[in-house]
Amino acid sequence: MTITIVGSQLGDEGKGGAVDLFGESADIVVRYQGGDNAGHTVVVKDEKYKLSLLPSGVVRGKVGVIGNGCVVNPETLFEELDTLRERGLDPTVRIAERAHVIFPYHRMLDGIQEQDKDDLAVGTTGRGIGPTYEDKASRYGIRVGDLLTPETLRDRLKYVVSKKRVTVENFFDVEAGDEFNVDQLFETYRAYGERLKEEEMIVNCSDYLRRRINDGDEVMLEGAQGTLIDVDHGTYPYVTSSNPSAGAACTGSGLGPSVIGNGEIIGIVKSYTTRVGNGAMPTEIAGVEGQTPDYENGADITDTEEGLAKYIRDEGGEYGTVTGRPRRVGWLDMPMLRHAAHVNSFTGIVVGHVDVLAGLDKVEVGHSYQLKGNDTKTVPATTEDWDRCTVNYRIFDGWPEVDWSATADKGYEAIPENARTYLEYIQTELDTPIYAVGVGPAREDTIVLQDLG
């Protein structure tokens, strides 16, 4: 059986914790898209492990596979591996030879292009993710397997770097530096290839996973970011450069649709909404300078709203794992969740961060939108229409702060009644069972309602 973990919102839902929770029976955890722009935090016995590229399951001793749908920065890969080893872990990692490689010129271009977009800037992490996927789609990307063949690597670098240099110098009028030194790039990345080979990390991902499944191994597939920043199904153009939704688990790993479809597809839901970067966010409570559209113009934000957003942000630790940037905070957005449920065919959901909202007098939910005089329960196809939506809210009575560790030990019925009403509303609206409820950051702070072991 396979289990696929998908973010149902705009990223940062807590997918790493869900992988840690439901990955107990898994032998292999696969990242199927994204790169080192995707932060995961896993808590094990009060120890925090922050990862941006490696699959979360490596912390628990699972084989971690970076699939062909990912883009790989070898520098980040080895930094994370070495850090885990220094902390006493012995991670086993495999890299798809078809995965594409991030080079320094990709990171430079990421920053230049983001500045050039002005109002259309996405708010990327500057890690070179988008430009690497651009090269992949343009069919002159360099793949992990190419690092093993020096002649191929040098030839492809000569071709690609010459194109990038022209773009940087002639189009953006920026001087090309060491990021475009073919000899230097060749020596650095040839050495990366040698280390990957020495540590026997490179595999034919599809064939490797098929053989492991045939041998009886359980596979978990882990998406980065969330459905609403999927390049096809998200708030385009304020999206990531790949497909976090469940369909990409097939293309990004080499496992067929019947394999993924016959397993579990679990949507991860944060009890409120957060976003990093630009783009519409109808249920946003206040705003973040430099990210929220028109924030500088005031947007009629009250001190009460600013205080509420800051309270949720601080209680939930809503600061980027990779960048440290404060996340934009809003109420739960049900049209967003309905859209994600339809796109991904969730078999179950995990609702986390219930404890963060404790102590509030009331908790609001964006139940539907009003757009062009019509009530709509899902997300419009264009970002412009999404930005025009007004929100129809439902208001729930708040729930008290309690001893959440004791609550987790006692089970679902120990959750405050008003919080259970809130959870059951989500389950009913999505017509999808809740598999687990998170009431704290650690695995022990999660109440499991559906055992997948």
WOLINWO-V611568 format. One record per residue. N is the residue number from 1. OMEGA is omega in whole degrees, 0 to 359 (999 if undefined). Layout:
[[N OMEGA] [N OMEGA]]
This chain:
[[1 173] [2 172] [3 180] [4 181] [5 186] [6 172] [7 186] [8 183] [9 186] [10 183] [11 177] [12 182] [13 185] [14 183] [15 180] [16 178] [17 179] [18 176] [19 179] [20 183] [21 186] [22 180] [23 183] [24 183] [25 182] [26 175] [27 185] [28 174] [29 187] [30 166] [31 186] [32 177] [33 178] [34 181] [35 184] [36 171] [37 187] [38 183] [39 174] [40 174] [41 178] [42 180] [43 179] [44 179] [45 178] [46 175] [47 178] [48 176] [49 181] [50 182] [51 177] [52 181] [53 183] [54 174] [55 185] [56 185] [57 182] [58 179] [59 181] [60 176] [61 177] [62 171] [63 178] [64 180] [65 173] [66 191] [67 183] [68 177] [69 181] [70 168] [71 194] [72 169] [73 184] [74 179] [75 177] [76 181] [77 184] [78 175] [79 181] [80 178] [81 182] [82 179] [83 178] [84 179] [85 177] [86 180] [87 173] [88 179] [89 180] [90 186] [91 173] [92 186] [93 174] [94 182] [95 178] [96 180] [97 178] [98 177] [99 182] [100 187] [101 174] [102 178] [103 179] [104 180] [105 175] [106 180] [107 178] [108 180] [109 179] [110 180] [111 181] [112 183] [113 180] [114 178] [115 184] [116 184] [117 181] [118 185] [119 180] [120 178] [121 185] [122 188] [123 182] [124 178] [125 180] [126 184] [127 178] [128 185] [129 183] [130 179] [131 178] [132 175] [133 176] [134 178] [135 178] [136 181] [137 180] [138 175] [139 169] [140 174] [141 177] [142 186] [143 182] [144 180] [145 180] [146 180] [147 182] [148 182] [149 186] [150 182] [151 179] [152 181] [153 181] [154 181] [155 183] [156 176] [157 179] [158 182] [159 186] [160 184] [161 179] [162 178] [163 182] [164 180] [165 178] [166 180] [167 184] [168 186] [169 186] [170 183] [171 182] [172 179] [173 178] [174 181] [175 179] [176 182] [177 183] [178 178] [179 184] [180 178] [181 186] [182 182] [183 180] [184 178] [185 182] [186 182] [187 182] [188 186] [189 171] [190 178] [191 175] [192 180] [193 179] [194 179] [195 177] [196 180] [197 181] [198 181] [199 175] [200 185] [201 188] [202 181] [203 165] [204 194] [205 182] [206 181] [207 180] [208 181] [209 179] [210 181] [211 180] [212 178] [213 178] [214 178] [215 176] [216 181] [217 176] [218 184] [219 172] [220 179] [221 190] [222 175] [223 174] [224 181] [225 184] [226 186] [227 185] [228 168] [229 170] [230 185] [231 178] [232 189] [233 183] [234 186] [235 182] [236 9] [237 182] [238 187] [239 171] [240 188] [241 182] [242 185] [243 175] [244 184] [245 192] [246 180] [247 180] [248 175] [249 177] [250 185] [251 183] [252 180] [253 184] [254 173] [255 185] [256 181] [257 180] [258 178] [259 180] [260 185] [261 179] [262 177] [263 177] [264 173] [265 190] [266 178] [267 180] [268 186] [269 169] [270 185] [271 174] [272 184] [273 173] [274 178] [275 171] [276 179] [277 186] [278 177] [279 183] [280 176] [281 191] [282 184] [283 181] [284 184] [285 179] [286 179] [287 177] [288 181] [289 180] [290 179] [291 182] [292 178] [293 177] [294 179] [295 182] [296 180] [297 175] [298 178] [299 176] [300 180] [301 180] [302 177] [303 179] [304 179] [305 178] [306 180] [307 179] [308 179] [309 180] [310 179] [311 180] [312 181] [313 182] [314 179] [315 183] [316 182] [317 188] [318 175] [319 189] [320 178] [321 183] [322 190] [323 186] [324 181] [325 174] [326 178] [327 172] [328 187] [329 177] [330 175] [331 177] [332 184] [333 185] [334 174] [335 177] [336 181] [337 177] [338 178] [339 181] [340 180] [341 179] [342 184] [343 188] [344 185] [345 180] [346 171] [347 178] [348 179] [349 171] [350 180] [351 184] [352 177] [353 178] [354 181] [355 184] [356 183] [357 181] [358 178] [359 177] [360 179] [361 179] [362 178] [363 183] [364 176] [365 171] [366 186] [367 180] [368 178] [369 168] [370 182] [371 178] [372 177] [373 182] [374 175] [375 180] [376 184] [377 177] [378 186] [379 176] [380 184] [381 182] [382 179] [383 180] [384 178] [385 179] [386 180] [387 180] [388 184] [389 164] [390 190] [391 170] [392 186] [393 164] [394 184] [395 179] [396 173] [397 180] [398 178] [399 187] [400 169] [401 180] [402 173] [403 189] [404 177] [405 177] [406 178] [407 179] [408 179] [409 185] [410 177] [411 189] [412 184] [413 179] [414 176] [415 180] [416 187] [417 181] [418 177] [419 177] [420 176] [421 178] [422 180] [423 182] [424 173] [425 180] [426 180] [427 181] [428 182] [429 181] [430 182] [431 184] [432 183] [433 173] [434 179] [435 181] [436 178] [437 179] [438 180] [439 179] [440 188] [441 186] [442 178] [443 181] [444 180] [445 181] [446 179] [447 182] [448 179] [449 180] [450 181] [451 181] [452 182] [453 999]]
